[in-house]
Amino acid sequence: MAHKLYVGGLSFETTDAELKALFEQAGKVESAVVITDRFSGRSKGFGFVEMSTNAEAKQAISELNGKVLGERTITVDEARPPRQSGGRPGGPGGRSGGSGYGRGRW
């Protein structure tokens, strides 16, 4: 099972291949992707790397967190699961949602 790492502080010019090459110093890389904006295609300055084993993931964090890549200091940590989107404030039936009755009033 692959172990996913978050990589922040990337230069906007960093490519998937450069990210993969850096992490291969710590072990076998299953995948490496720089996250891009879906409309502009420009890097968002962070990405994710999947290492083959937990030991390699820990080694990558130890060796690469705080390292300089493309004149920027990167942050490497275990990836966290995505946050659940709660939708609009108040949720369904809350003050922000509802039927529209009394629109503009509380």
QUIHU-V606995 format. One record per pair of residues at least 6 apart in sequence whose C-alpha atoms are under 8 Angstrom apart, sorted by sequence separation. I is the first residue (numbers start at 1). GAP is how many residues later the second one is. If there is no record, write none. Layout:
I & GAP
I & GAP
This chain:
23 & 6
36 & 6
37 & 6
51 & 6
67 & 6
68 & 6
90 & 6
91 & 6
92 & 6
93 & 6
36 & 7
37 & 7
50 & 7
66 & 7
67 & 7
89 & 7
90 & 7
35 & 8
36 & 8
66 & 8
67 & 8
88 & 8
20 & 9
34 & 9
35 & 9
65 & 9
66 & 9
88 & 9
34 & 10
35 & 10
64 & 10
65 & 10
66 & 10
20 & 11
34 & 11
35 & 11
64 & 11
65 & 11
95 & 11
20 & 12
34 & 12
35 & 12
64 & 12
65 & 12
19 & 13
34 & 13
35 & 13
19 & 14
33 & 14
34 & 14
17 & 15
19 & 15
32 & 15
33 & 15
61 & 15
16 & 16
32 & 16
33 & 16
60 & 16
61 & 16
16 & 17
32 & 17
61 & 17
15 & 18
16 & 18
31 & 18
32 & 18
15 & 19
30 & 19
31 & 19
14 & 20
29 & 20
30 & 20
31 & 20
29 & 21
30 & 21
29 & 22
30 & 22
28 & 23
29 & 23
27 & 24
28 & 24
27 & 25
23 & 26
2 & 28
28 & 28
14 & 29
20 & 29
27 & 29
12 & 30
13 & 30
19 & 30
26 & 30
27 & 30
12 & 31
26 & 31
48 & 31
12 & 32
12 & 33
26 & 33
27 & 33
11 & 34
26 & 34
10 & 35
25 & 35
9 & 36
10 & 36
8 & 37
9 & 37
10 & 37
23 & 37
26 & 37
8 & 38
7 & 39
8 & 39
6 & 40
7 & 40
6 & 41
7 & 41
23 & 41
6 & 42
7 & 42
5 & 43
6 & 43
4 & 44
5 & 44
4 & 45
5 & 45
4 & 46
5 & 46
3 & 47
4 & 47
2 & 48
3 & 48
2 & 49
3 & 49
2 & 50
3 & 50
1 & 51
2 & 51
3 & 51
1 & 52
2 & 52
5 & 52
4 & 53
3 & 54
14 & 56
13 & 57
11 & 58
10 & 59
11 & 59
10 & 60
11 & 60
11 & 61
10 & 62
9 & 63
10 & 63
9 & 64
10 & 64
9 & 65
8 & 66
9 & 66
7 & 67
8 & 67
7 & 68
8 & 68
6 & 69
7 & 69
6 & 70
7 & 70
5 & 71
6 & 71
5 & 72
6 & 72
5 & 73
6 & 73
4 & 74
5 & 74
6 & 74
4 & 75
